[in-house]
Amino acid sequence: MKKLAFIGRLLFALPFGVMGLNHFLMTDVFIGMMSSFIPGGAFSVLLTGALLILGCILIILNKNLRIVCFGLAGLLFIFILTIHIPGLFSLDLKVVQTHLIELLKDTSLMGSAILIAVFADSFKTDSIKE
């Protein structure tokens, strides 16, 4: 069960790491997605990328799981409110479809992060039965 728990954490965490790297590699794309009322421009995008990468690493290492997962859930909630919901009001159907898919993905990841945070104590290595 320990190996299975590690694989689950790995599969949950890796997409956050990839998304974080994308914030550094495709900064202009993410700046274009930002709502006009979000301050910071490129700094906000790079800070978000760094937080996603840090979250990925800490989840894989099973460190501060509760804090990290609640933090990721909060970050995903901010993405939903400031990027995906406003994107649903576009006149371009492809943009609306993309934002709907992203909204559903981030909602699912947010729910998973909350679930992991709530049960973080059971992920400690000594709590998982072989």
C-alpha positions as CSV (number, residue, x, y, z in Angstrom):
1,M,0.0,0.0,0.0
2,K,2.9,2.4,0.6
3,K,4.0,2.0,-3.0
4,L,0.4,2.6,-4.2
5,A,0.1,5.7,-2.0
6,F,3.4,7.0,-3.4
7,I,2.2,6.4,-7.0
8,G,-1.1,8.2,-6.2
9,R,0.8,11.2,-4.8
10,L,3.1,11.2,-7.8
11,L,0.3,11.0,-10.3
12,F,-1.5,13.9,-8.5
13,A,1.6,16.1,-8.2
14,L,3.3,15.8,-11.5
15,P,0.7,17.7,-13.5
16,F,1.2,20.7,-11.1
17,G,4.9,20.5,-11.8
18,V,4.3,20.5,-15.6
19,M,1.9,23.4,-15.3
20,G,4.4,25.3,-13.2
21,L,7.1,24.7,-15.8
22,N,4.8,25.9,-18.5
23,H,4.4,29.2,-16.6
24,F,8.1,29.7,-17.1
25,L,8.3,28.4,-20.7
26,M,5.1,30.1,-22.0
27,T,4.9,33.2,-19.9
28,D,3.4,35.3,-22.7
29,V,0.5,32.8,-23.2
30,F,-0.3,32.9,-19.5
31,I,-0.1,36.7,-19.4
32,G,-2.6,36.7,-22.3
33,M,-5.0,34.5,-20.3
34,M,-4.9,36.8,-17.2
35,S,-7.8,39.0,-16.4
36,S,-7.0,42.7,-16.6
37,F,-7.6,43.3,-12.9
38,I,-4.9,40.9,-11.8
39,P,-1.8,42.9,-10.9
40,G,1.8,42.0,-11.5
41,G,1.8,40.7,-15.1
42,A,4.8,38.4,-15.7
43,F,5.7,38.5,-12.0
44,S,2.3,37.0,-11.1
45,V,2.7,34.3,-13.8
46,L,6.2,33.3,-12.6
47,L,5.3,33.4,-8.9
48,T,2.3,31.1,-9.7
49,G,4.6,28.8,-11.7
50,A,7.1,28.6,-8.8
51,L,4.3,27.8,-6.3
52,L,3.0,25.0,-8.5
53,I,6.5,23.5,-8.8
54,L,7.1,23.8,-5.1
55,G,3.7,22.2,-4.4
56,C,4.5,19.3,-6.8
57,I,7.8,18.6,-5.0
58,L,6.4,18.8,-1.5
59,I,3.5,16.4,-2.4
60,I,5.9,13.9,-3.9
61,L,8.1,14.2,-0.8
62,N,5.1,13.9,1.5
63,K,6.0,17.1,3.3
64,N,3.5,19.6,4.8
65,L,0.8,17.8,2.8
66,R,-2.2,19.5,4.5
67,I,-0.8,23.0,4.0
68,V,0.3,22.4,0.5
69,C,-2.9,20.8,-0.7
70,F,-5.1,23.5,0.9
71,G,-2.8,26.1,-0.7
72,L,-3.2,24.4,-4.1
73,A,-7.0,24.2,-3.7
74,G,-7.0,27.9,-3.0
75,L,-4.8,28.7,-6.0
76,L,-7.1,26.6,-8.2
77,F,-10.1,28.4,-6.8
78,I,-8.5,31.7,-7.8
79,F,-7.8,30.3,-11.3
80,I,-11.4,29.3,-11.7
81,L,-12.7,32.7,-10.5
82,T,-10.3,34.9,-12.4
83,I,-9.5,33.0,-15.6
84,H,-12.0,30.3,-16.4
85,I,-15.3,31.8,-15.4
86,P,-14.6,35.1,-17.3
87,G,-13.5,33.0,-20.2
88,L,-16.9,31.5,-20.5
89,F,-18.3,34.8,-21.6
90,S,-16.2,35.0,-24.7
91,L,-17.9,35.3,-28.1
92,D,-15.5,32.7,-29.6
93,L,-17.0,29.2,-29.1
94,K,-13.5,27.6,-29.1
95,V,-12.4,29.9,-26.3
96,V,-15.5,29.0,-24.3
97,Q,-15.0,25.3,-24.8
98,T,-11.4,25.6,-23.7
99,H,-12.3,27.5,-20.6
100,L,-15.1,25.1,-19.7
101,I,-12.7,22.1,-20.0
102,E,-10.1,23.9,-17.9
103,L,-12.8,24.9,-15.3
104,L,-13.8,21.3,-15.0
105,K,-10.2,20.1,-14.7
106,D,-9.3,22.6,-12.1
107,T,-12.5,21.9,-10.1
108,S,-11.6,18.2,-10.1
109,L,-8.1,18.9,-9.0
110,M,-9.3,21.3,-6.3
111,G,-11.6,18.6,-4.9
112,S,-8.8,16.1,-4.9
113,A,-6.4,18.6,-3.2
114,I,-9.0,19.2,-0.5
115,L,-9.6,15.5,0.0
116,I,-5.8,14.8,0.3
117,A,-5.5,17.7,2.7
118,V,-8.3,16.4,4.9
119,F,-6.8,12.9,5.0
120,A,-3.1,14.0,5.1
121,D,-2.4,12.3,8.4
122,S,-3.3,8.9,6.9
123,F,-0.6,9.4,4.2
124,K,2.2,9.4,6.8
125,T,4.4,6.4,6.1
126,D,3.8,4.7,9.4
127,S,0.0,5.0,9.0
128,I,-0.2,3.1,5.7
129,K,-0.5,-0.7,6.1
130,E,1.4,-2.9,3.8
